[in-house]
């Protein structure tokens, strides 16, 4: 019987946050934390695997807003300053007379971590971390998926014009940054609705993913559940998320990240240190926040002040054990599945990339051990990308997934509820207005009219980001999310009025692009 497959997929996304009008901006640190704790550690781990000739494969969706931020010179400069500040803090911490003998090795670990990330980012990759992703792609280890332009929730859009624009701008942006046209597409929030697959097929996409219930409730019901892809009537393949492998990694209570040896996320030096001591390393507003320096471990179900000190060696040993255990579990899972189905099963295990390193500090080491162990069980399964599976095993079943998403309740509730539903009537009206403008100027419009049309398209795409609705529901940065939604819609409205009146303010258009320099090759006719 043919060998089963395991496909690990990491979804890397952040909303586009860029504020040159401020000397520093708090929400830009979302990117800085992600590079420091997730992207750089993952890439360094993959380089170790490559050097050791471990035959690993991994898929990753690098969303357009994230790609544009990683390539942005201002954010690159600010990130270097962020690293320098963290190195300064940990240099001070390592020499702190108040630190006891058990705490000093932890401080030295963080000092070495920040220094190694800076060396990787600045010296080895010239502040262009995308070059490291491209190197992994060219070495055959990484397959990059496209995603929607600004991670807009496609089923909640009113017009096919808007969905098509999100899809096509997303594909173009990933192709421009990665040098290769993607075959797969990550649906933002795994959100699928009728007609989305047809637009993906139209754009040349080979496959996408849905959550387990989206596949299991498809019509007709797939005979092999989530363990074999199906083909939509439109001709694009669909994979479903495997729940068993997801729970082992996702769950903080039943999964690996909740083990007592791992680093405790919620106790941070930004709150533990004396205020006068830590103040120089806080944001300009002086409010205590996480600094990414955590001296304690999960320990168990105890209060934060009862958490025990972190032991890096013990945590790495536990990550190695869990990596091996994950492979062991997949062996038994595929042995069972192979006895009940043909073609060979595939275990699709998608995760938010930031779980590995940011939320679960030892996550990159877990993945590295997983790949190292998996090379010795190839009689049971191989680690592959989704494209590799499709090349070997074409879907034998035609089925249409059900409307679905991941997240709480699984049917868009996080992004459409009483706390954020007000945004959609404005977004839908803007969609219709943008389509009208694109159809009004189907050819090449004269400058500066073209610049205004392109900027209107950018403002609409930015307003459609699913992150704003999510943050309104989560209650974290809710005021920022609401402000971003209102600002982009306000700018879109002003640009529309200029265009309709034939009185474009070229300076205003240029200023709006400078605030959010995203999608430089934007063509408004994508909304036509």
Beta strands, then each sheet from edge to edge (+ up, - down):
strand 1: 4-12
strand 2: 58-62
strand 3: 142-147
strand 4: 184-186
strand 5: 207-210
strand 6: 230-231
strand 7: 237-240
strand 8: 346-352
strand 9: 381-383
sheet 1: 6+ 7- 5- 4- 3- 2- 1- 8-
sheet 2: 6+ 7- 5- 4- 3- 2- 1- 9-
end
